[in-house]
Amino acid sequence: MNVILLGPPGAGKGTQAQRLATSRNMVQLSTGDMLRAARTSGTEMGKRVADVMDKGELVTDDIVIGLIEEQLTTVKADGFIFDGFPRTLAQADALGALLEKSGQRLDAVVAMEVDDEVLVKRILNRAEEAKAAGQPVRADDNEDSLKLRLMEYYKKTSPLIGYYHAKGALRHVDAMGEIDGIAKEMSAIVSSVAD
């Protein structure tokens, strides 16, 4: 069972991916987490990642795909949840080829739908609560940066909604509700494609 979660920054992809992973013995593949882990792993791929990140450059698609291939071929689980990947049509094609090569398939793509204005408020409130609790806050959790991140998402990632719709894999979830309610919807979607 392989599932992609699509949605703008702050839609709750990470939270829902963790819940699905725990309840269904799946592995959450977050590119950010994988890059951080690879950087300190000491492997050949890890050295490449560290070199690119230390130079302040963006990690290339082939490195990210390589990291995902490592996970798909070495980790034993009942499936994978792709959290924040793919972000572009080229990455979607590469992931499709990779799954095919490893004898797997994509079972569902869940588009987490949100209202932009509410989303910005949600993230800013979350940042304020974290700051008040003495927890670290992302440097780009401010209104201007959030609007830029949303614009970037709509430019590069939202075309994937049409791409996966055309493949018949797309499902939609209203991600503006309570976390538990969204989790129930997600679980129902995954159950329906698992049958």
C-alpha positions as CSV (number, residue, x, y, z in Angstrom):
1,M,0.0,0.0,0.0
2,N,1.6,3.3,-1.1
3,V,-0.1,6.6,-0.5
4,I,0.8,10.2,-1.4
5,L,-0.4,13.1,0.7
6,L,-0.7,16.4,-1.3
7,G,-1.5,19.7,0.2
8,P,0.0,23.2,0.8
9,P,2.4,23.9,3.7
10,G,0.5,23.6,7.1
11,A,-2.3,21.5,5.7
12,G,-1.5,18.8,8.2
13,K,0.3,16.3,5.9
14,G,2.9,15.3,8.6
15,T,0.4,14.9,11.3
16,Q,-1.9,12.7,9.2
17,A,1.0,10.7,7.8
18,Q,2.2,9.9,11.3
19,R,-1.2,8.7,12.3
20,L,-1.6,6.5,9.2
21,A,1.9,5.1,9.6
22,T,1.2,4.1,13.2
23,S,-2.2,2.6,12.7
24,R,-1.3,0.6,9.5
25,N,2.3,-0.4,10.0
26,M,3.4,1.9,7.1
27,V,6.5,4.1,6.9
28,Q,6.2,7.8,6.6
29,L,8.7,9.1,4.0
30,S,9.2,12.8,4.5
31,T,11.9,14.2,2.2
32,G,13.1,16.7,4.9
33,D,13.5,13.9,7.5
34,M,15.2,11.6,5.0
35,L,17.7,14.4,4.0
36,R,18.5,15.1,7.6
37,A,19.0,11.4,8.4
38,A,21.1,10.8,5.2
39,R,23.3,13.8,5.9
40,T,24.6,12.2,9.1
41,S,24.5,8.6,8.0
42,G,28.0,8.3,6.6
43,T,26.8,6.5,3.5
44,E,27.8,7.5,-0.1
45,M,24.4,9.0,-0.6
46,G,24.7,10.8,2.8
47,K,28.0,12.3,1.8
48,R,26.4,13.7,-1.4
49,V,23.5,15.1,0.5
50,A,25.9,16.7,3.1
51,D,28.1,18.2,0.4
52,V,25.1,19.8,-1.4
53,M,23.5,21.1,1.8
54,D,26.8,22.4,3.2
55,K,27.1,24.5,0.0
56,G,23.6,25.9,0.6
57,E,22.4,24.4,-2.7
58,L,19.1,22.6,-3.4
59,V,19.2,18.9,-3.3
60,T,18.6,17.5,-6.8
61,D,15.7,15.2,-7.8
62,D,18.1,12.3,-8.5
63,I,19.4,12.5,-4.9
64,V,15.9,12.5,-3.4
65,I,14.8,9.7,-5.7
66,G,17.9,7.8,-4.7
67,L,17.0,8.2,-1.0
68,I,13.5,7.0,-1.7
69,E,14.7,4.0,-3.6
70,E,17.0,3.1,-0.6
71,Q,13.9,3.2,1.6
72,L,11.7,1.2,-0.8
73,T,14.3,-1.6,-1.2
74,T,15.6,-1.9,2.4
75,V,12.7,-1.0,4.8
76,K,10.1,-3.7,5.6
77,A,6.6,-2.3,6.1
78,D,3.0,-2.7,4.9
79,G,3.5,0.3,2.7
80,F,4.8,3.9,2.4
81,I,3.2,7.3,2.9
82,F,4.9,10.0,0.8
83,D,4.7,13.2,2.8
84,G,5.6,16.3,0.8
85,F,6.9,14.3,-2.2
86,P,6.5,14.4,-5.1
87,R,6.4,18.2,-5.5
88,T,6.7,18.5,-9.3
89,L,5.5,16.6,-12.4
90,A,9.1,15.4,-13.0
91,Q,9.3,13.9,-9.5
92,A,5.9,12.3,-10.0
93,D,7.1,10.6,-13.2
94,A,10.3,9.5,-11.4
95,L,8.4,8.1,-8.4
96,G,6.0,6.2,-10.8
97,A,9.0,4.6,-12.6
98,L,10.7,3.8,-9.3
99,L,7.6,2.1,-7.9
100,E,7.2,0.1,-11.1
101,K,10.9,-0.9,-11.0
102,S,10.5,-2.2,-7.4
103,G,7.3,-4.1,-8.3
104,Q,5.1,-1.8,-6.3
105,R,2.2,0.5,-7.2
106,L,0.7,3.8,-6.1
107,D,-2.7,3.0,-4.4
108,A,-4.0,6.5,-3.6
109,V,-3.2,10.2,-3.7
110,V,-5.0,12.2,-1.1
111,A,-5.4,16.0,-1.8
112,M,-5.7,17.7,1.6
113,E,-7.9,20.8,0.8
114,V,-7.7,23.9,2.8
115,D,-8.7,27.6,2.7
116,D,-5.6,29.7,2.3
117,E,-6.6,32.5,4.6
118,V,-7.6,30.1,7.4
119,L,-4.4,28.1,6.8
120,V,-2.2,31.2,7.2
121,K,-4.0,32.0,10.5
122,R,-3.6,28.4,11.6
123,I,0.1,28.4,11.0
124,L,0.6,31.9,12.6
125,N,-1.4,30.8,15.7
126,R,0.7,27.6,15.9
127,A,3.9,29.6,15.8
128,E,2.6,32.0,18.5
129,E,1.7,29.0,20.7
130,A,5.1,27.4,20.2
131,K,6.9,30.7,20.9
132,A,4.8,31.1,24.1
133,A,5.7,27.6,25.2
134,G,9.4,28.2,24.5
135,Q,9.5,25.8,21.6
136,P,11.4,26.5,18.4
137,V,9.5,28.2,15.6
138,R,10.3,28.0,11.9
139,A,11.9,31.2,10.7
140,D,9.5,31.3,7.7
141,D,6.4,31.0,9.8
142,N,5.4,34.6,9.2
143,E,2.6,36.0,6.9
144,D,4.8,37.1,4.0
145,S,6.9,33.9,3.9
146,L,3.8,31.8,4.2
147,K,2.2,33.6,1.2
148,L,5.4,33.0,-0.8
149,R,5.4,29.3,0.2
150,L,1.8,28.9,-0.8
151,M,2.5,30.6,-4.2
152,E,5.4,28.2,-4.7
153,Y,3.1,25.3,-3.9
154,Y,0.4,26.4,-6.4
155,K,3.0,27.0,-9.1
156,K,4.9,23.7,-8.8
157,T,2.8,21.2,-6.9
158,S,-0.8,21.8,-7.6
159,P,-0.4,20.5,-11.2
160,L,0.0,17.1,-9.6
161,I,-3.7,17.2,-8.6
162,G,-4.7,17.1,-12.3
163,Y,-1.9,14.5,-13.1
164,Y,-3.1,12.1,-10.4
165,H,-6.8,12.7,-11.2
166,A,-6.1,11.7,-14.8
167,K,-4.6,8.4,-13.5
168,G,-7.7,7.8,-11.4
169,A,-5.7,7.7,-8.1
170,L,-6.9,11.1,-6.6
171,R,-9.1,11.4,-3.5
172,H,-10.0,14.6,-1.7
173,V,-10.2,15.3,2.1
174,D,-11.4,18.6,3.7
175,A,-8.4,19.3,5.9
176,M,-10.0,22.3,7.7
177,G,-11.7,20.2,10.4
178,E,-10.5,18.6,13.6
179,I,-7.4,16.3,13.4
180,D,-9.4,13.2,14.6
181,G,-12.1,13.7,12.0
182,I,-9.6,14.2,9.2
183,A,-7.7,11.0,10.4
184,K,-11.0,9.1,10.1
185,E,-11.5,10.2,6.6
186,M,-7.9,9.3,5.7
187,S,-8.3,5.9,7.2
188,A,-11.6,5.3,5.3
189,I,-9.8,6.2,2.0
190,V,-6.9,3.9,2.7
191,S,-9.3,1.1,3.7
192,S,-11.3,1.5,0.5
193,V,-8.2,1.2,-1.7
194,A,-6.8,-1.6,0.3
195,D,-9.9,-3.8,-0.3
